[in-house]
Amino acid sequence: MKTLLWERMLEADLNQRYFSVLARGYRRGDLSFKIVIAICSSASVASWNFWKEPGLDWTWQFLTCLTTIIAIVSPLLNFSDKYQQAFNLSVQYIDILSRYETLWALRETLSDSQLNEQMQELNKTVLNISSEAFNLDVTKKKLIREIQTVIKKARGLSS
């Protein structure tokens, strides 16, 4: 039972870090798209006379095209909603991790049945959170391996 608790605690640690990294990535993507749209659309409209100089007309056309493509693609990628989902999952896993760590600290003072009961309650919560994660439809194996290495180092485990 204690081995299972340890594994679940490490899994919660991994999930919290994973969704935190995902949230930051989605936030950067959303912000980058918004900045490009703001710069390109206002720059091209505000300086049309500049872009009419011989040899620079292609630049204006490129910026206008880029702005249009990003404006169309941005809602399809839905970075803003994905950021919010990943952020919420990260926060929920902070709570789960904290509860597992508390349970780990108390493991020697609890009977097996008490430990089992507490873990069953946490398992139900994790199951609900995990179902929300499927909406993101993202599994980045390289990122997971990197986070596993960080966790091993942080917890003093062999690499």
C-alpha positions as CSV (number, residue, x, y, z in Angstrom):
1,M,0.0,0.0,0.0
2,K,2.8,2.4,0.9
3,T,4.6,1.7,-2.5
4,L,1.3,2.5,-4.3
5,L,1.0,5.8,-2.2
6,W,4.6,6.7,-3.2
7,E,3.9,6.1,-6.9
8,R,0.7,8.1,-6.8
9,M,2.4,10.9,-5.1
10,L,5.2,11.0,-7.8
11,E,2.5,10.8,-10.5
12,A,0.7,13.8,-9.0
13,D,4.0,15.7,-8.9
14,L,4.5,14.8,-12.6
15,N,1.0,15.9,-13.6
16,Q,1.2,19.2,-11.7
17,R,4.5,20.1,-13.3
18,Y,3.4,18.8,-16.7
19,F,0.2,20.9,-16.8
20,S,2.0,23.9,-15.5
21,V,4.5,23.7,-18.4
22,L,1.7,23.2,-20.9
23,A,-0.2,26.2,-19.5
24,R,2.8,28.4,-19.9
25,G,3.3,27.2,-23.5
26,Y,-0.3,27.9,-24.4
27,R,-0.2,31.3,-22.7
28,R,3.0,32.2,-24.8
29,G,1.3,31.0,-28.0
30,D,-1.8,33.0,-27.3
31,L,0.1,36.1,-26.4
32,S,2.5,35.8,-29.4
33,F,-0.4,35.5,-31.9
34,K,-2.1,38.6,-30.3
35,I,1.1,40.6,-30.5
36,V,1.8,39.7,-34.1
37,I,-1.8,40.6,-35.1
38,A,-1.6,43.9,-33.2
39,I,1.8,44.9,-34.7
40,C,1.2,43.8,-38.2
41,S,-2.3,45.1,-38.6
42,S,-1.6,48.5,-37.1
43,A,1.8,48.8,-38.8
44,S,0.4,48.0,-42.2
45,V,-2.6,50.3,-41.9
46,A,-0.7,53.2,-40.3
47,S,2.1,53.3,-42.8
48,W,0.5,52.5,-46.2
49,N,2.5,55.3,-47.8
50,F,5.7,53.8,-46.5
51,W,4.9,50.4,-48.0
52,K,4.2,52.0,-51.4
53,E,7.8,52.7,-51.9
54,P,9.3,50.8,-54.8
55,G,10.5,47.4,-53.7
56,L,8.6,47.4,-50.4
57,D,5.1,46.7,-51.6
58,W,5.7,42.9,-51.1
59,T,6.4,43.6,-47.4
60,W,3.1,45.2,-46.8
61,Q,1.4,42.3,-48.7
62,F,3.3,39.8,-46.6
63,L,2.3,41.4,-43.3
64,T,-1.3,41.7,-44.3
65,C,-1.4,38.1,-45.4
66,L,0.4,37.0,-42.2
67,T,-2.1,38.9,-40.0
68,T,-5.0,37.4,-41.9
69,I,-3.7,33.8,-41.6
70,I,-2.9,34.2,-37.8
71,A,-6.4,35.8,-37.2
72,I,-8.0,32.7,-38.9
73,V,-5.7,30.1,-37.3
74,S,-5.7,31.5,-33.8
75,P,-9.3,30.6,-32.9
76,L,-8.8,27.1,-34.4
77,L,-5.8,26.5,-32.1
78,N,-7.8,27.9,-29.2
79,F,-4.7,28.7,-27.1
80,S,-6.6,30.8,-24.7
81,D,-9.0,28.0,-23.6
82,K,-6.3,25.4,-23.6
83,Y,-4.2,27.7,-21.3
84,Q,-7.1,28.0,-18.9
85,Q,-7.7,24.2,-18.9
86,A,-4.0,23.4,-18.4
87,F,-3.8,26.1,-15.6
88,N,-6.8,24.7,-13.8
89,L,-5.5,21.2,-14.0
90,S,-2.1,22.3,-12.7
91,V,-3.9,24.0,-9.7
92,Q,-6.0,20.9,-9.0
93,Y,-2.9,18.7,-9.1
94,I,-1.2,21.0,-6.6
95,D,-4.0,20.2,-4.2
96,I,-3.8,16.5,-5.0
97,L,0.0,16.5,-4.6
98,S,-0.3,18.2,-1.2
99,R,-2.8,15.7,0.0
100,Y,-0.7,12.8,-1.1
101,E,2.4,14.3,0.6
102,T,0.4,14.8,3.8
103,L,-0.8,11.2,3.6
104,W,2.8,10.1,3.0
105,A,4.0,12.0,6.1
106,L,1.2,10.3,8.1
107,R,1.7,6.8,6.6
108,E,3.3,5.3,9.7
109,T,0.6,6.6,12.0
110,L,-2.4,5.2,10.0
111,S,-3.6,1.7,9.8
112,D,-3.7,0.0,6.4
113,S,-7.5,0.4,6.3
114,Q,-7.3,4.1,7.1
115,L,-4.5,4.5,4.5
116,N,-6.6,2.6,2.0
117,E,-9.7,4.7,2.7
118,Q,-7.8,7.9,2.3
119,M,-6.2,6.7,-1.0
120,Q,-9.6,5.6,-2.4
121,E,-10.9,9.1,-1.8
122,L,-7.9,10.7,-3.5
123,N,-8.3,8.2,-6.4
124,K,-11.8,9.4,-7.1
125,T,-10.7,13.0,-7.2
126,V,-7.8,12.1,-9.5
127,L,-10.1,10.2,-11.8
128,N,-12.3,13.3,-12.1
129,I,-9.3,15.5,-12.8
130,S,-7.9,13.1,-15.3
131,S,-11.1,13.1,-17.4
132,E,-10.7,16.9,-17.8
133,A,-7.2,16.3,-19.1
134,F,-8.5,14.4,-22.1
135,N,-10.0,17.6,-23.4
136,L,-6.5,18.9,-24.0
137,D,-5.6,15.8,-26.1
138,V,-1.9,16.4,-25.6
139,T,0.9,13.9,-24.6
140,K,4.4,15.2,-25.0
141,K,6.6,12.2,-24.1
142,K,9.8,14.2,-24.3
143,L,8.5,16.8,-21.8
144,I,7.3,14.0,-19.5
145,R,10.7,12.4,-19.5
146,E,12.3,15.8,-18.7
147,I,9.9,16.4,-15.8
148,Q,10.5,12.9,-14.5
149,T,14.3,13.7,-14.4
150,V,13.6,16.9,-12.5
151,I,11.3,15.1,-10.0
152,K,14.0,12.4,-9.4
153,K,16.6,15.0,-8.7
154,A,14.2,17.1,-6.5
155,R,13.3,14.1,-4.4
156,G,16.8,12.7,-4.2
157,L,16.1,9.6,-6.3
158,S,18.6,7.9,-8.6
159,S,18.6,9.2,-12.2
